[in-house]
Amino acid sequence: MKLTLPDGDELEVEEGKKVVDIAYDIGPGLGDATVGATLDGEMLDLRDRVVEEGEFEIITIDSPRAVEIIRHTASHVLAQAVKRLYDDVKLAIGPAIEDGFYYDFDLPETLSEENFDEIRTEMRNIIEEDYEIERFALNPDEARDHLLEQDEEYKLELLDEFVSEGEEEVTFYRQDGFTDLCEGPHLRTTGQLQHFELLDVAGAYWRGDEDNVMLQRVYGTAFTDEKELEGYIERQEEARERDHRKLGPELDLFTFHPEVGPGLVYWHPKGTEILNVIKDFWRSSHRENGYEFVSTPHIGKSDLWKKSGHLDYFREDMFPPMQEDNQEYFLKPMNCPFHVQIYQSRTRSYRDLPLRWAELGTVYRHERSGVLHGLLRARGFTQDDAHIIATPEQVKEEVTGVLNLTFDILSAFGFEDYEVALSTKPEKSVGDEEKWDKATEALKEAIVDLGLDYEVEEGEGAFYGPKIDVHLEDALGRLWQTTTVQFDFNLPERFDMTYMGSDGQEHRPYMIHRALLGTLERFFGILVEHYKGAFPVWLSPLQAVVLPVTEDNNDYAEEVADKIARSGIRVEARTDVDENLSRQIHEAQLEKIPYMLVVGDREEESGEVSLRLRTEEDLGPRPLDEFIDFAEENIRDKALI
């Protein structure tokens, strides 16, 4: 049989030959370095036998594709180390993931980062012992006996799934006395794993189900070389410093109170100030782009959610119902059915369209406690929601308008780099083929006309329509999914939405869901981490603070603050503190206040202020009016300082 190599050459090999043997046939050095291969893009273990022709590429220990194999092996080395160190350990799952690996354990002892040193040391012992990693296969009965002997109840549950899927044999990997039910791929020996680190430990429900036992998940990462590992660790440290769950309470922006209700945000005055600035900017931007604002209830009868389909498709993510006069009411998980009700309140004509209705609508979803993650994954959150109801001829222009508005708004917050994805019709969908084609083409044309690079995600659209997703890139190069522009062929059908056309006949409108920031909570969390809490001056809850040198300067400090406040700048004079000036400046910097105005006898005599920035730059004395003009210009221009 023939395999096509990356350079286009064809390699004749014996059918059923192992990957590693094919590599040795090409060259002994390549054979020694081989850790796997790909066949038509699919990953192969170095022990796999190649039985089909296709595009074939060897993966060596230093190639980028090797990192997945390295991380998978690292999870097994971690599991072996934990089983060596602790008694009565049961193994769950231990996959390679995007940035590393993890393993879930059930054991009596509670693990913490304090245990990492001994676990890491034991992992290094296993690596130094350089055990050969062997693969063997068993039929289901043999595999069950093997796992029963090891008392691995979670692996037995996984085995039952493999058997139910028709697997006639299952594979295990063995290194020294440690064995694990696993499909691979893995390195040749434990000694090939060199550059790894343990990162975190957290609780994780077995199979992600709250009704199951809570396991202990140890996270780690591994790379092909030390420099990559060090770079990753540095980025992780920086990410921890930027974590909104840490900075939010430190900067007095928001808190969570699980004893009252998990996943529900408590906005403090400073956080609320920023939130209101974001809302005001959002509203003014939408008003300038022809949107009207609506406001809808927080609960609705079960009949509404049955008609919309949410009780069929979304009930497990909705909070339990409330009962009133034998009628069930549900907290709304989405705003769209309420906007449809407004549309249906009277007869609509083609002359009324397009309608652009926007709402900062708070919704509630019963997210599982294991996936809650500060502002990024909450149970109560406010969508910057809007629905566009249009004729077929209007949809392309409307989509273009949404994308232009999206990038205008995101750029004002300092985001300029994006990834755009177009998701097309999935296998199961509603709506006729012609509408899907027209909608998908409208989305594609809008993207192309704006000159945007994009990826097509075939079959990844929602069952009710194609969509565009925008992922923005933050200061650490991380991507966040924010904007969604989503067609919906479901609700117009379910609610029998119509408009009277120019031909005097009823027609079905197109409905577009769109959220630009996603949710205010999540976007706020992204902003905190992007700016490390040092918001641009236009967003900062407190834009300036006046610091008197001595108590004798308090009256002047109050006068300065009063004049600045009259210009609309958020300012505070700190005249009731006992700390010395250097301490006050330090605290203002910790609060990340953009402007510190020091006023002493000299400034009072000249009518000036001495300007310091939170970046520790001392810009020296300047007339008060000059400072106000400087600050107003930066606020007006939304300068990113």
N, C-alpha and C positions, 0 to 999 in steps of 0.2 A: 504494500500500500504506500501512497505518497502523502507526505506532509509538506505544506508550503511554509517556508521560513520567512522571517520578517523582511529579508532583503529580496524576496521574490524567488529565490532558488527553491527547487524541489528536492526533498530528501526521501529516498526510498527506505522504508523500514519494514521489518517483519511485523505482521499484525499481532497484537497482544503483547508487544514488548513494553517493558516498564519505562517510565519517563527517565529515570536516572540512567538506565542502560543506554537509551537513545543519546543522552548527553555525553556519556563516555565514548560512544561510537564517534561522535563529532570531535571530541578531544578530551584527554584526561584532565586537563585543567578545568574545562567546563564541567566535566562530570563531578569533580571535587567540590565545585562552587554551587552546584545545582541544589535548590530547595523546593522546586516545583516547576509547573509549566502552565500555559494556557492553551486550550484548543478551541478555536473560534470564540475566544474571549472568556471561556469558562475555565475556572481555576482547577488544576489537577494537582494531586499529591505526587511527590516524587516516586512513590511506590505504586501509583496507578498504572494500569496497563492501557496502552493506547489501541483502541479497536476501530476507530473511525478516521477517515481522512479529513483534512481541514487545515486552517491556518494555525501553525504551531509555533510557540515561542517559549524558550527556556527561561525560567526565573532563577537568577543567581542571588546569593546571599546579600549582595550589595545593590540590587536593583530596587526601584521604588515599589514594585509589586510584592517584594518579599516581606514588606512590613506587616501585611495581614497574616502571613504564615508565622512570622516571628511573634506577633502578639498572641496568636492562638496557642502557640507553644508556651509562651509566658504564663498564660492562664493555667495551664496544666502544671507548670513548675510551681506556681503559687499554691495550687490545690494540694500538690504533694507536700510542700513545706508545711502547710496548715495541718495536714493529717499527721505529719511527723511530730508536730509540736503540741497538739491538743488531743484530748481524748474524746471519743464518741462524736466524731465529725461525720456529718452526712453531706454529700455533694449534691448540688442542684445543677445549675448550668454555668458555663464559663466561656462565653464567646469573645472573639475579637470584635471591637466596635470602631467607630470612625477615628477616634483619637487615642485608642488604647485597647484595654481589655478589662473584664471583671470576672469574678467568680462569686456565686451565691453559696453560702454555707449555712447549715443548721448545726449549731454546736452550743453546749451549755454556757460556755464562757462568752462574755460580751467583749467584742473586739473594739479597739480604739486605735488612734494613730500612735499611741504609746506602745502598741504591740508591733509596730512596723519594723523597728530595728531588729527584733529577733526573727520576724518572718523574712525580712530582707536578707539577713545573715544566712538563714537556712536555705533560701533560694540560691544564694551564691554557693553554698556547699554543694547543692544538687548540680549546679552549672559546672563547678570545678570537677565533680566526679564524672562528668561527661558521659552520662548514660546513653546508650543507643535507644532511640525511640522506635519501637516495633509496632506494626499494625497487624492485627489478626481479626478474623471474621468468625462469627458463630451463628448457628441457626437460632430462631427465637427461643426454643426450649433450652438450648445450651446457654444462651445469653441470660435467660431468666434465672437459671440455676446459679450462674456466675454472680449475678447481682444480688440474689438472695444470700449467697454465701458471704458477700461483702456488706450485707445489711444496708443497701443503698435504695431506700424506698422511692426517692424522687426519680432516680434513674429507671426504676421499674415502671413508673408511670410514663416516662418518655418512651420506654421500650414498647409498652402497650400501644402507644400511638403509632410507632414505626410499623408494628405488626398489623394494626388496623388499616394502614395505608398499603398493605400488600408486600412489605419487605420480606424477602425469603431469608436474608441473612443481614446481620448488623455488624458494624465494625467497632473495634476497641483499639485504643492505643496504650502501650505499656512502656514505662521507663523505670528500670529497677523493679521494685515490688509494687509500684503504683500503676493501676489501670483505670481507664475511663472510657465509658461509652461515648463515642465521638465519630463524626464523619470526616474529620480532618479539614484541611491538610496541616501537616506539622513538619518541623525541621528534622534533620537526620539524627542529631544528638542534642542533648541538653546543653552541651558545651558551646553550641553555636549561638545560644542566647547570651548576649553580653550587656547590652545597653538598655536597662529597664529602671523603672522607679514605681513605688507604690504612692498613691495619691490621696485616697479618701476611703472612708468606710461609711455605709449608710444602710438603713433598713430597706428591704424590698420584699413585697409579698410574692409568694410562690405563684408563678404564672401571671403576676400582676393583678391578682384578684384579692380584694380586701377580706373576703371570707376565708382565705387560706392563711397558712402560718406565715409569720413574718420571719424572713431570713436575714442574714447579714451579708451585705454585698461589699466586697473589697475591690476598689478600682485601682488600676495601674496603667502604665503605658510602657511602650518599648519602641526602639528605633534601630535603624541599621548602623548608625554611628553615634558616638558620644556627643558630637557637636549638635546634631539634630535634637538629641534628648535634652541637652542643656538649654537650647533655644526654646524648646517646648516648655520646660519647667519655668523658665523666666517669664514666658507669656502667661502661664498659669498663675504665677505669683502676681503678675500685673492684673490679671482678670480678677483675682481674689481682692486686690486692693480696690478694684472698681465695682465690686459686687454691690448691686443696688440694695440688697438685703442688709448689708453692713452700713453703707453710706446713708441710706434713708433715715434710720433712727439717729445716727451720729449727727446728721445735719438738721434733725428735727423736722423732717418732711412728712413722714408717715410711719405708722406701725401696724402690726398685726396682733390680734389678741385671740389666740386659739381657744381660750377658755370661754369666750363669747361666741365664736364661730370661726372655724378655719377658712382661709381663703377669702376673707372679707377685709377690705382695706379701711384703715382709719387715717384720714387725711388731716394733718396738723395745719395750723395757720400758714406756715411757710410753703408747705406742699400745695395747699389749696390756692395760694397766691399764684404759684407757677401754673397750676392746672387752669386757673381762670384766664391767665395770659394766653395759654395755648387755645382755650375755647374761644376767646375773643378773636384771636387771629384766624382760627378755623372758620368762624362764622363770617367774618368780614371777607375772607377769601372766597367762600361759597356764595355769599351775596353778590359779589362782583362777577361771579360766573353764572348767574342766572338761577341759583337755587332758591327755593322757598323752604321755610322751616315748619316742621310739624312736631307735635308732642303727643305721645300715646301712653296708655296705662301700663302698669307693671304686671298685671295679672289678666287672665282671660279664661272663659269657660272652656271645659274640655271639648265642647262641640267645635270650637274654633280650631283647636289643635288637631282634632280628628280630621277636619276638612282640609287643613294645610298639609297633613301627612306627618306632622311631627310626632304624634303619638305612635305611629307605625314605625318610623325610622329613627326617632331621636329620644324616645321616652327614657331610656336608661341614663341619659345625660340631663334629664329634667328633674327638678326637685319634686318630692312627693306632693300629691294634690292637697288642697284645702277643701273642706266640706262646708257648704252653706245651703240649707234648705234642700238637701238631697242632690245638690249640684256640685260637681267637682270644678275647682278653679286651679290653674297652674300659674306659677311665676313664669314670665316669658323668657324663653331661651334665645329668642330672636325677635326683631322688630317687624320683619317683613309682612306677616299676616295682618298686622294692625294698619300698615300703610295701604294694603289692599282694601281694607274696610273703608278707608277714607276715599279711595278711588271709586269704590262701588256706591258711594253715598249719593251719586247723581249720574245721569247719562253724560257720557263724554263724546266729544267730537274730535275728528282729526285736527280741527283748528286749535284744540286745547293742548295738543301734543307738540313737542315733548314736555312731560312733567318731570321736574327734578325736585324731589322732596328729600330733605335732609333732617336727621335727628341725632342728637347726642343722647342715645337711648341706653339706659342701664338695663342689662339683662343678667340672668342668673342661670348658671349651669352647675349640675352636681358633679363636679370633677372629683375623681377619686383622691383621697388624701395623699396617696403615694406619689401623685404627679403634680401636686401643688408646688409652686416655685415662686414665692413672692409675688411681685406685680406681673411677672411673665406668664403665670398660670394661676388665675384666681377663680373664685366661684361667683363673685359679683363684679361686673366690669361694664364700662361704658363704651359702646361701639360708636365710632364716627361714621354712622351709617347713612346711606342715601340710596334711594331707588329711582331709577329713571324709567319712565314708561313712554315708549316711543313707537312710531310707525316703522316698518321695515326699512323705508328709505332713509330714516334718520339715524339709524344705529351706528354707522361708521363715524359720522361726525360727532355723535355723543361719546363714543369710546375715545376718539381722539381728544375731545375736550377733557374727559376724565384723566387721561394720561398726562396732558399738559398741566392740569391743575395739580396732579400728584407730584410731578417733579418741581413745580413752583413751590409747593408747600414744603416738601422734603428738603429742598436746597436752602430754604430759609432757616432750617434747623441745622444746617451744616453738612448734609448728606449729598454727595455728588456721584458716588460710585454705586452702581446697581447691577443686579442680574435679573433678567426678565425671562419668564417661562410662559409658554402658551400650551394649555392642556386641552386635549381634544376628546372626542366622544369615546366613552368607555363601552365595554361590551354590553352592559345593561344600562338602558337609558329610556327617558320619556321624550316625546316630541318627535315630529316627523323628520325624515332625512333632509328634506329641503331646508327646513328651518335651521337645523344643525349646520349644514353647509354654509348657509348665508351668514349665520352668526360667527362661525369660526373664521370665515373669510374676512368679515368686518374687523374682527380682532387682529387678524394677521396684517391686514392693510394698514390699520392704525399704527401698529408697531413699526412696519416698514416705512411708512410715510414720515415717521418721526426719526428715522435713521437709527433705530435702536438694535443692538445685537440681542438675539434671543435664542432660547432653546425650545424645541418642540417636545413636549412630554406626551407621547402618544397614549391615548386611552386613559389619561389621568384626570380628565374632567369629571365634574360631579355628574350624577345620573340625570340631573335636570338641566345641564347646559355646559358649554365650554367656558374657559376662564383664562384670564391673565393674572399671574402673580408677580409681584415685584419684591425682590430681596435687596435690602440696602446693606451697605458695608460700613461697619463702624470703625472707630479709631484703632482697634486691634485687628482689623481685617476680618472680623467675624460677620457672617451673613445673617440677617434677620428678615423673616417674611413679614411684611407689613401690608402692602396694598393688594387688594383682590378686586378684579373686575369680572363679575360672574353673570352670565346669561341664565335666565330661569324660564324654562318652558313648562314647569310643573304648576306653579301657583296660578298663572293665567288660565290654565285648563281647569284646575280644581275649583277655582272661584268664578269660572265663566266670565272672565274679564273681557270686555268688548269696547270698541269705540265705533262711532258712526263715520264711515268713510265718505269721501267726496262723491262716491257713486250711490250714496243713500243706503248702502248695505252695512251690516255689522261685520267688523273685523276683529281679529285677536291681536292685541298689542304685543310688542316685545317688552320684556321686563329685564332690567339690568340691576343687579345688586352691586354695590361698590362700597368699600371702606378703604380710606387712604392711609390713615395711621394705624388701622387695625382696631385696637382698643386703646383708649387713653391711658389705662393703667400699664399695659405692656409697653406702649410707646414711651411713657414716662420712665419706666425702668430702663429701656434702651438708652434714653437721653442721659440718665444718671451715669450709666456705665460708659457711654461714649465720651462724656465730658469729665468723668471722674468726679462728679458733683460740682465742678466749677462751671456753672451754666454761663452762657453768654449774657452780657449785661441786660439785654432786653428780656431775658427769661428769669434772671436772678430774683429771688423773693425780696431780698434787701440789696438795693443797687449801690448804696453809699452809706458810710457810717462816719459821723463826725466825732473826733476824739480830742477833747481838750487836754492841754499839757498839764494844767493844774486846775484846782477848783475855781481860781480867779477867772479862768477863761470859760466857765460854764455858760454864762449869759450869752457870750458871743457865739459859742457852739450852738446854742438853741436858736439864735437869730439865723445863723448859716443854714441849719437844718430846715427852718421854717421857710426860708426863701427857696431852697432847693425843692422842697415838697410842693410849693406853689407851682413849680414848673412841671409837675407830674412825675418826678423821680421818686422812687421809693427809698426813703432815707430815715436814719435814726441818729439822734445825738445821745451819746453815752456819757451822761453827766453825773450819774449816781453810783459810780463804781469806785472802789478803794484801791484798785490795782494800779501799778505804775504804767506809764505810757507804753513801754516796750512790751509789757505783758498784754495790754489791750490790743496792740497791733498784731501780736502773735495769735491771739484768740480770734481776731477778725480774719486773719489768714486761714485759720483752721475752719472757720465758718464759710470760707471761700467767697467773701464779699468782694465784688470787683474793685470798688474805690474806697480808700481810707483817707479821710481829710483831717489832717492834724492841724489844730489851731492853738497857738500860744500867744504871748504878748506881741511878738513881731507881726504875726498874721493879723491880730486884732487891730493893731495900729494902722496897718496898710490896707485893711479890708480884703485880705487874701486868704487862701487856704493852701496848705502844703499837701500835695497829692502823692499818695503812695498807692501802688497796685498790689493785688493779691499775689502777683508773681514776684513780689519783693523789690520791684523797681521803685526807686524814689525819684519822682519827676519834679520835685521841688515846689517852691511857692508859685502861685499864679492867681490873678484876680478871680474872684468868685464867679463873676459873669462868664469869664472865659471857661471855667470848669463846667458850668451849666451848659454852655454851647457845645463843648466837647462831649459831654455825656449824652445830651439830647441827640446829637448827630449819630453817635454809636447805637443808641436805642432805636432811632428812626430807621437807620440802615440795617438794623439787625446784625451788626458787626459781630463776628465770631471771636470776641475777646472777652 
